[in-house]
Amino acid sequence: MYISIRTSSMTIRLQAPCSESQSPSISMAASAPFLSQPSQASLTYTPPKLTSIKSLAELPGLTSIPPIYTFPTNPNDQSFSAAKESIPTIDFSQLTSNNPEERSKVIQELGEACQDWGFFTVINHGVPESMMKAIIEACRGFFELTEEEKQQFEGKHVLDPIRCGTSFNVSVDKVLFWRDFLKVFQHPEFHSPNKPAAFSEIALEFSKRVRQLARIIVRGISESLGLEENYIDKALNLEDGLQVLAANFYPPCPQPELALGLPPHSDHRLLTLLIQNEIRGLQVQHKGKWINVNPIPNSFLANVGDQIEILSNGKYKSVLHRAVVNNKDTRISIAMPHGPALNAVVAPASKLLDHENNPPEYKAMKYKDYLELQQSSKLDGKSCLERLQDKTV
């Protein structure tokens, strides 16, 4: 028999095993009953609306994934680095040091990490580990709400301050992603779902601490480019910059080799700071090959986004990364992207340009327009940034 699962935009048909011990009146955990006799296959059953990967993953007896979640194989995506390379580490305490030599050294290390990797691990950042664990558990609590409760927060537009759902953009995605998400604007105005009860208080304190961290790192990046410490801060009006809490939930997948939590993509903002539970799943592309990122307790993983690449005129690149899934454990990650103010126009810094030897490589664009462009399209590598490079926008 087949069970029809309706998402917010489509119906998925799953073949389910039949059991002679079960009758049509018995409902399983996901409200998807099994028919007991082949002769009953003509009976119809419409299950409740299911909108999350969590609900799909928890269907009893699920041993394979629907074709809509199967990604085509790409030989280039299977290439892994055999070298024992690790992402650079930045000691945040040195960025705030009163020792000029110590601070100068870490600024240089930060610039090298941005230029060579686009990713770096931040240690000694001052955010309590207990707070980091609390926000992960608060997000877990949100994903464990009932489908009906979560549907209250289904946003329709990228600029909706609270938005939850699955995949990335189900209206254009040809293959869906094995993840659920929650995205909540934290600054310049703070928003929060009212469930679970402790979410708002934890998110407010965590987002304030992480925003302070991000702005100091951005100042270090500004200096590493040879600009004034506050150049990026002022040019892009970071006082009103958009900060988002983006929580991702990747449940176990029965065929992890066929699915992806998120395909290769770059981040569209300035700087993202990410924490995760202890389950591995993030991969970063470095020198054309994929590298597994091992979660380090009490640290942030930072990466530069498209707006830094634009402002630096390509000196610092936003780097492709992806999320893979497994068949045993649930991975939860919380990304805190920090962007310019929505009305800020992002363009290559004039002080970095030489119109003969280093002309502008990117077209200027208001950040709000870039955000809407990226979020309304399918998640496809660095396609949005490439459109600015070839001046077709």
C-alpha positions in Angstrom: 0.0 0.0 0.0 1.0 3.6 -0.2 0.8 6.4 2.4 0.3 9.9 1.1 2.2 12.5 3.1 1.2 16.1 2.3 3.8 18.8 2.8 3.0 22.5 2.4 3.6 22.3 -1.4 3.3 18.7 -2.5 2.1 15.1 -1.7 4.7 12.4 -1.2 3.7 8.7 -1.6 5.5 6.2 0.6 5.2 2.4 0.2 4.6 0.9 3.6 4.8 -2.7 4.7 1.6 -4.5 5.6 1.2 -6.5 8.8 -1.4 -9.2 9.3 -1.6 -8.3 12.9 -2.8 -4.7 12.3 -6.2 -3.5 11.1 -7.1 -0.3 9.3 -8.5 1.1 12.5 -5.1 1.0 14.3 -3.1 4.2 13.9 0.7 4.3 14.2 2.9 7.0 15.8 2.8 9.2 12.8 -0.9 8.6 12.2 -0.2 6.5 9.2 -2.1 3.1 9.6 -1.1 0.0 7.8 -3.7 -2.0 5.8 -3.8 -5.6 6.8 -5.2 -7.3 3.7 -4.3 -6.8 0.0 -8.0 -6.7 -0.7 -8.2 -3.6 1.4 -5.8 -1.7 -0.8 -8.6 0.2 -2.4 -9.4 1.9 0.9 -8.3 5.5 1.0 -6.8 7.2 4.0 -5.7 10.9 4.2 -3.2 11.4 7.0 -2.9 14.7 8.8 -0.8 17.4 7.1 2.9 16.7 7.8 5.3 19.5 7.1 8.6 18.4 8.6 11.4 16.1 7.9 11.2 15.1 11.6 7.7 13.7 11.0 8.8 11.8 7.9 11.9 10.4 9.6 9.8 9.1 12.5 7.4 7.1 10.3 7.4 3.6 11.6 9.3 1.1 9.3 10.8 3.8 7.1 13.7 2.1 5.3 14.1 4.3 2.2 13.6 7.9 1.3 11.1 9.2 -1.3 12.7 10.1 -4.7 12.1 13.8 -4.1 14.9 13.7 -1.5 17.4 11.8 -3.6 20.2 14.0 -4.9 21.9 13.0 -8.3 25.5 11.9 -7.8 28.2 14.3 -8.8 31.8 13.0 -9.1 33.1 16.4 -8.1 31.2 16.3 -4.8 32.7 13.0 -3.8 36.3 14.2 -3.7 37.7 14.4 -0.2 41.1 15.7 1.0 43.4 13.0 2.3 45.7 15.6 3.9 45.4 16.1 7.7 44.4 19.7 7.3 42.4 21.5 9.9 40.5 24.8 9.9 42.6 27.7 11.4 41.9 28.7 15.0 41.6 32.3 16.1 42.0 33.2 19.8 39.3 35.8 20.3 40.9 37.0 23.6 43.9 38.3 21.5 41.6 40.4 19.4 40.7 42.4 22.5 44.2 42.3 23.9 45.9 45.5 25.1 49.2 44.1 23.9 49.8 45.7 20.4 52.1 42.9 19.3 49.7 40.2 20.3 46.8 41.9 18.6 48.7 42.6 15.4 49.6 38.9 15.2 46.1 37.7 15.5 44.9 40.3 13.0 47.4 38.8 10.5 46.2 35.3 11.4 42.6 36.4 10.9 43.4 37.8 7.4 45.3 34.6 6.4 42.3 32.5 7.6 39.9 34.6 5.6 42.0 34.5 2.5 43.1 30.8 2.5 40.1 29.1 4.0 37.1 31.5 4.5 36.5 29.5 7.7 38.0 29.6 11.2 37.3 28.3 14.7 36.9 30.9 17.4 38.1 30.0 20.9 38.3 31.9 24.2 35.3 34.0 23.1 33.8 34.5 26.5 30.3 33.1 25.8 29.5 30.7 28.6 29.3 27.0 27.5 26.2 26.7 29.6 24.5 29.3 27.4 25.6 27.6 24.2 24.1 24.3 25.5 20.9 26.0 26.6 20.2 27.6 23.2 20.7 24.2 21.5 18.2 22.6 23.9 15.8 25.5 23.4 15.9 24.9 19.6 15.5 21.2 20.1 12.4 22.0 22.1 11.0 24.0 19.3 11.5 21.2 16.8 9.8 18.8 19.1 6.6 20.9 19.2 3.6 19.3 17.4 3.1 19.9 13.7 0.1 22.1 14.5 2.1 24.2 17.0 5.0 24.7 14.5 2.6 25.7 11.7 1.8 28.8 13.6 5.2 30.1 12.7 5.3 29.2 9.0 6.5 32.3 7.3 5.8 33.1 3.7 8.5 35.7 2.9 12.2 35.9 3.5 11.7 39.1 5.5 9.1 37.5 7.8 10.8 37.8 11.3 9.9 34.3 12.3 9.8 31.5 9.8 10.0 27.7 10.1 9.8 25.0 7.5 11.7 22.4 5.7 14.2 22.1 2.8 15.2 25.6 1.6 12.6 26.9 -0.8 10.1 24.2 -1.6 8.5 26.2 -4.4 11.6 26.0 -6.5 13.7 23.1 -5.1 13.7 20.2 -7.5 15.2 18.0 -4.8 14.2 18.5 -1.1 16.8 18.7 1.7 16.8 16.4 4.7 16.4 19.2 7.3 13.9 21.4 9.2 14.7 25.0 10.0 13.7 27.8 12.2 14.8 31.4 11.3 14.2 34.2 13.7 15.3 37.9 13.4 17.2 39.0 16.5 18.4 42.5 15.5 17.8 45.3 14.9 14.4 44.2 16.4 14.2 41.1 18.5 11.6 38.5 17.7 10.9 35.0 19.2 8.4 32.3 18.9 6.3 32.0 22.1 7.0 28.3 22.3 8.7 26.6 24.0 8.4 28.8 27.1 12.1 29.4 27.8 13.1 30.1 24.1 12.7 33.8 24.1 14.8 34.5 27.2 17.6 32.2 26.2 17.7 33.5 22.6 17.8 37.2 23.7 20.8 36.8 25.9 22.6 34.5 23.5 22.1 36.7 20.5 23.3 39.8 22.3 26.5 38.0 23.3 27.1 36.6 19.8 26.5 39.9 18.2 29.1 41.6 20.3 31.5 38.8 19.3 30.7 39.2 15.6 31.2 42.9 15.5 34.7 42.6 17.1 35.6 40.0 14.6 34.4 42.1 11.7 36.5 45.0 12.9 39.5 42.6 12.9 38.7 41.6 9.3 38.4 45.3 8.4 41.9 45.9 9.7 43.3 42.8 8.1 42.2 44.3 4.7 44.2 47.4 5.4 41.1 49.4 6.2 40.2 51.4 9.3 39.0 49.3 12.2 35.4 50.7 11.9 35.3 50.9 8.1 33.0 48.0 7.5 31.0 48.8 10.6 30.2 52.3 9.3 30.0 51.6 5.6 27.3 48.9 6.1 25.6 50.4 9.1 26.2 47.4 11.4 24.5 49.2 14.3 21.3 48.3 12.5 22.7 45.2 10.9 20.5 42.2 10.4 21.2 39.3 12.8 19.3 36.1 12.4 19.1 32.9 14.5 19.0 30.0 12.0 18.5 26.7 13.7 18.8 23.5 11.7 17.4 20.0 12.6 18.8 17.0 10.7 17.1 13.8 11.9 18.5 10.3 11.1 18.1 9.4 7.4 17.6 5.7 6.3 19.6 6.3 3.2 22.1 9.1 4.1 24.3 8.4 1.0 21.4 9.6 -1.2 20.3 12.7 0.7 21.7 16.0 1.8 20.9 18.2 4.7 22.0 21.2 2.7 23.8 21.2 -0.7 26.9 23.1 -1.5 26.4 26.8 -0.9 28.0 30.0 0.4 26.5 32.2 3.1 25.0 35.5 1.8 25.7 37.7 4.8 28.9 39.2 6.2 29.9 36.8 8.9 28.3 33.6 10.3 29.0 32.2 13.7 27.8 28.6 14.2 27.5 26.2 17.1 26.3 22.6 16.9 25.7 19.5 19.1 28.4 16.9 19.0 27.2 15.2 15.8 29.4 15.6 12.8 27.9 16.7 9.5 29.4 19.9 8.2 31.8 19.7 5.3 33.9 22.6 3.9 35.4 22.8 0.4 39.1 23.7 0.5 41.3 23.6 -2.6 38.6 21.9 -4.6 38.1 19.0 -2.1 35.7 18.4 0.8 36.9 18.4 4.4 35.0 17.1 7.4 34.6 19.6 10.2 34.9 18.1 13.7 32.8 19.8 16.3 35.0 21.4 19.0 33.2 21.9 22.3 32.8 25.5 23.5 33.9 27.1 20.3 32.3 28.9 17.4 32.8 28.1 13.7 33.0 31.3 11.8 32.9 31.8 8.0 32.9 34.9 5.8 29.9 35.4 3.6 29.2 36.9 0.2 29.1 40.5 1.4 32.7 40.3 2.7 33.7 38.9 -0.7 32.0 41.8 -2.4 33.5 44.4 -0.1 37.0 43.0 -0.3 36.6 42.8 -4.1 37.3 39.1 -4.1 40.4 39.0 -1.8 38.4 37.1 0.8 36.1 34.5 -0.7 32.9 33.1 0.7 33.5 29.4 0.7 31.2 26.5 -0.3 30.0 24.2 2.5 27.3 21.6 2.9 25.6 19.5 5.5 25.5 15.7 5.2 23.3 13.4 7.2 23.6 10.0 8.9 21.3 7.1 9.8 21.8 7.1 13.6 21.9 10.5 15.2 20.1 13.8 15.1 22.3 16.8 14.4 21.4 20.3 15.5 23.2 23.4 14.4 22.6 27.0 15.2 24.0 29.5 12.7 24.0 33.2 13.7 24.4 35.1 10.4 25.3 38.8 10.7 24.6 41.1 7.8 24.6 44.8 6.8 21.5 46.9 7.5 18.8 46.0 5.0 19.0 49.4 3.3 22.9 49.4 3.1 24.4 49.3 -0.3 27.3 46.8 -0.5 30.1 47.4 -3.0 33.8 46.9 -3.2 35.6 49.2 -0.8 36.9 52.1 -2.8 40.2 52.1 -0.9 40.9 48.6 -2.2 40.4 49.5 -5.8 42.8 50.5 -8.5 40.8 50.9 -11.7 43.8 49.9 -13.8 45.1 46.9 -11.9 42.3 46.1 -9.5 39.0 47.3 -11.0 35.7 46.5 -9.2 34.6 42.9 -9.7 31.1 43.2 -8.3 28.1 45.3 -8.9 26.8 47.3 -6.0 23.5 46.1 -4.6 21.3 47.0 -1.6 21.5 44.2 0.9 17.8 43.8 1.1 17.7 43.1 -2.7 20.5 40.6 -2.5 18.8 38.8 0.4 15.5 38.5 -1.5 17.3 37.3 -4.6 19.2 34.6 -2.8 16.3 33.4 -0.7 13.8 33.3 -3.6 16.0 31.1 -5.7 17.2 27.6 -5.2 20.3 27.0 -3.1 22.9 26.6 -5.8 26.5 27.2 -4.9 27.4 30.8 -5.4 25.0 31.6 -8.2 23.7 34.8 -6.7 27.2 36.2 -6.3 28.1 35.2 -9.8 25.2 37.2 -11.1 26.7 40.3 -9.5 30.1 39.4 -11.1 28.8 39.2 -14.6 26.6 42.3 -14.0 23.4 40.7 -15.2 21.4 41.8 -12.2 
